[in-house]
Amino acid sequence: MRYIEMTDGILIAIEDLNPGSKKTVVLVHGWPIRKEMYEYQKDILVDAGYRIVSYDIRGFGDSEASAGNYNYNQLAQDLKTIIDSLDTDAIYLVGYSMGAAICIRYMSLFNNWKVSKLVLLGAAVPSFDKTENNPYGHTRESTNKLIANLYSDRPKEVSDFGDNVFAKKHSSEFISWFRNLCYSASGVGTIKTAISLRDEDLYNDLPNIKVPTIIMHGKLDKICPFNFTEIMVKGIKNSILDPFEQSGHGLFYDELSKLNHDLIEFLEQN
């Protein structure tokens, strides 16, 4: 693991596996997790000969927290700083949940810079809350309640949130591991990015995606409802929808084999 300094001086933790490979995948985690959520994707991607770059969003995992600068523009700028630090001109960009939202803003803000393919997993796109263009989102009242609870009992709120991530029953050891990933985030990072989830709207960013894109989404998702995909498919030209019939928001583990298979297949396509 190494650290890269962002434009405002914050240090972001980077893991870079198999750096000698010419095929580079950049993984962006979701809220309120950290880069280790991709453990079971990293395993198969490394075996398939890919270079895997993952990082902790500011305020999460091993990265430093800042007092502010958690809006999507800054988080997209952080991603660009990381991508620019890599000695490659073409990457495959993968984002999960809020991480997918950050990827969308990056693609729009920086004109798809150095990205040859985009993978959206359980994307919090076009918005987390209801908007004029997204009638399927959460109410502002419910997200405000989540944010208020983070100020008073973050571990319980994060645990309650985690109860809705997976559609299948998994081992108690796995659930404990997943919760610990969430608990490791800073309080300020968890709260400030929750505010960004509430306030940010990516609807107008969608037409700016100009690379092959696959939208993988659980049909049983209670956090980012499957209806979100209707808007993404219409907004992102030539995108592919890959529904996960037995998955909730945590499709990366609910249907682990399918996700890994479909991910490799998409990346390998010419």
Buried (B, 14 or more C-beta within 10 A) or exposed (E): EEBBEBEEEBBBBBBBBBEEBEBBBBBBBBBBBBBBBBEBBBEBBBEBEBBBBBBBBBBBBBBBBBEEBBBBBBBBBBBBBBBEBBEBEEBBBBBBBBBBBBBBBBBBBBEBBBBBBBBBBBBBBBBBBBBEBBEBBBEEEEBBEBBEBBEEEBEEBBBEBBEEBBBEEBEEEEBEBBBEBBBBBBEBBBBBBBBBBBBBBBBEBBEBBBBBBBBBBBBBBBBBBBEBBEBBBEBBEEBBBBEBEEBBBBBBBBBBEBBBEBBBEBBEEE
